[in-house]
Amino acid sequence: SQKIEQNSEALNIQEGKTATLTCNYTNYSPAYLQWYRQDPGRGPVFLLLIRENEKEKRKERLKVTFDTTLKQSLFHITASQPADSATYLCALDSAGGTSYGKLTFGQGTILTVHP
Amino acid sequence: NAGVMQNPRHLVRRRGQEARLRCSPMKGHSHVYWYRQLPEEGLKFMVYLQKENIIDESGMPKERFSAEFPKEGPSILRIQQVVRGDSAAYFCASSPDAEETQYFGPGTRLLVL
């Protein structure tokens, strides 16, 4: 069956360091993968989308990689700040079929950046 | 451009009552998605709608739950005869196209007593 796993439930790092979050999936052939940020009591906020034919995407201090052979995406936040503390979700959409736009989310990684 | 709007933000119902959750997508967005987030669990897809059509309802329980997105007005997620297990945060998202980024609303937190 299809499965998405985000490698750790919680990640604690020091301010200024790079945070690296992992998303692994099995039995999927995603057309693209997305990363979202969710703060307590709020809805997810879109951060980055990377397509299956792209290896890497950057946006300011954020970088996402997508390895369809390893079935893994890495999400990096460089020069992390306490304001980056939140839950980060990866989400997959599958190519083909009739369910374009149906996102399947990982359980999330809670990132805490300590000053 | 206003974001996705959901109301009410908080809803308390007693067992057996009906819950109606509303979602107004972003302007120009014709695709609406509903997700449920149970306490200590991840977001789970429920239903995907376009104007007047249900495209995919594979994540929605067969009984008591229904969704609509009429030609005019917001999308409605309706839960009949609520039970305690329906207590959760319900999020709506919209997109201009099925393959585009989804923009989420703030959610409706349903508490069933």
Interface residues (C-beta under 8 A of the other chain):
Chain A: A31 Y32 Q34 Y36 R42 G43 P44 V45 F46 L49 L89 A91 D93 T98 S99 Y100 G101 K102 L103 T104 F105 G106 Q107 G108
Chain B: V4 H31 Y33 Y35 E41 G42 L43 K44 F45 Y48 I55 D56 S58 G59 F91 A93 S95 A98 E99 T101 Q102 Y103 F104 G105 P106 G107
